[in-house]
Structures are given as structure tokens and as C-alpha cells.
Amino acid sequence: MPLPRWRGCAVADADAIRLDRYLWFARLAKTRSAAQAIAEKGTLRLDGRRIERSAAPVRIGSIIVFPLYGKVVALRVEALPKRRGPPAEAAELYTRLETQAPRNVDAAESEA
């Protein structure tokens, strides 16, 4: 029996969610269109791979890194959302990871 399909993607993979939907449900993007733009810009990395499509699957334990408002945001996915809930509920979906400040290579060379 073939798998049921919804908008061109199989729904059998219940342990994953589209990247744009995750960003929107987790309130990291104000609109779904903004979430798609973040994903398709090519600056987002999912588990170390550069992503250029908003339909990339996100799973629990995935690491998402992308620029947001001039800063680099690194997140670990802790849970997959079922809806776009209030901000307190959205904050439980991920853990922010520490990012290192970029080193100034010119300053390091002048000290040596």
C-alpha cells in the first residue's frame, strides 16, 4: 500500500518536520514566509550542512545555525512542535547554544 502524501511529501516520517514550519512554530520567524526566506537564503546550516530549501527535515537533536538580526544563533532541537503556541511553549522546543565570537585575524598576526 503506498504511503499517503500531503503536498508532495510523505507523512510517514512523523519524527521530522519541515525546516520552515519549525522556525515558524518555534517563533524564530514572525511569518511562515519569513521562515522560508531564512531557509532558502543559503546561510542556514542544519547539522553542519548548508541548507537552501525550506523542506529540509528537522529532527530532535538537530543543530540549527543561522544569522538573525546581525548575530549568529545556534540551537539544538529538543522537541518537535504540534502547533504554533505561546512564546513560553515555543521556548521549550530548543536550547540555545553558545557561539564563539569571531577572532580578529589581523590583531592576532600583529601580536605575533
C-alpha positions in Angstrom: 0.0 0.0 0.0 1.5 3.4 -1.0 2.2 6.0 1.7 -0.3 8.8 2.0 1.1 12.0 0.5 0.4 15.6 1.5 1.7 18.4 -0.7 4.3 16.2 -2.3 5.9 14.8 0.9 5.3 11.6 2.6 3.7 11.8 6.0 5.2 8.5 7.3 8.2 10.3 8.8 6.4 11.5 11.9 9.7 12.1 13.7 10.6 15.1 11.5 9.1 18.4 10.5 9.9 20.8 7.6 12.5 23.4 8.5 10.3 26.4 7.7 7.5 25.1 9.8 9.9 24.5 12.7 11.3 28.0 12.6 7.7 29.4 12.5 6.3 27.2 15.2 9.3 27.9 17.4 8.7 31.7 16.9 12.1 32.3 15.4 10.4 33.8 12.4 7.4 36.1 12.5 5.7 34.5 9.4 5.9 31.3 7.5 7.1 33.3 4.5 10.0 34.8 6.6 10.9 31.3 7.8 11.1 30.1 4.2 13.3 33.1 3.3 15.7 32.3 6.1 15.9 28.7 5.0 16.3 29.4 1.3 18.8 32.2 1.7 21.6 29.7 1.9 23.1 31.0 5.2 21.4 28.4 7.4 23.2 25.2 8.5 21.4 22.1 9.7 23.7 19.6 11.4 26.7 21.3 9.7 25.3 21.1 6.1 24.3 24.3 4.3 20.6 24.3 3.5 19.0 26.0 0.6 15.5 24.6 0.7 12.7 25.1 3.3 11.5 21.5 3.1 14.6 20.0 4.8 13.6 17.7 7.6 14.4 18.7 11.2 14.6 16.0 13.9 15.0 16.0 17.6 18.7 16.6 18.3 19.4 18.5 15.1 21.7 21.6 15.4 20.5 24.7 13.5 22.8 27.6 13.0 21.8 30.8 11.2 22.3 34.6 11.3 19.4 36.5 12.9 19.4 40.3 13.4 23.2 40.6 13.0 24.1 37.7 15.4 24.7 34.1 14.8 22.1 31.9 16.5 22.9 28.2 17.3 20.1 26.0 18.5 19.6 22.3 19.5 16.2 21.0 18.7 14.7 19.5 21.9 11.1 18.7 20.8 9.0 18.9 17.6 6.0 21.2 17.8 2.5 20.2 17.1 1.2 23.8 16.8 2.4 27.5 17.0 1.7 28.1 20.6 2.6 30.9 23.0 6.2 32.1 23.4 6.7 30.1 26.6 5.7 26.9 24.8 7.9 27.8 21.8 11.0 28.4 24.0 10.8 24.8 25.2 11.3 23.5 21.7 15.0 24.3 21.6 18.1 25.1 23.6 20.3 28.0 22.6 24.0 27.0 22.3 26.9 29.2 22.9 28.7 30.6 19.9 32.2 31.8 19.9 32.9 35.4 18.9 34.9 35.6 15.7 38.6 36.1 16.1 40.2 39.2 14.6 42.9 37.6 12.5 44.7 40.9 11.9 45.1 41.6 15.6 46.4 38.1 16.2 49.1 38.5 13.5 50.2 41.9 14.8 50.8 40.5 18.3 53.0 37.6 17.0 
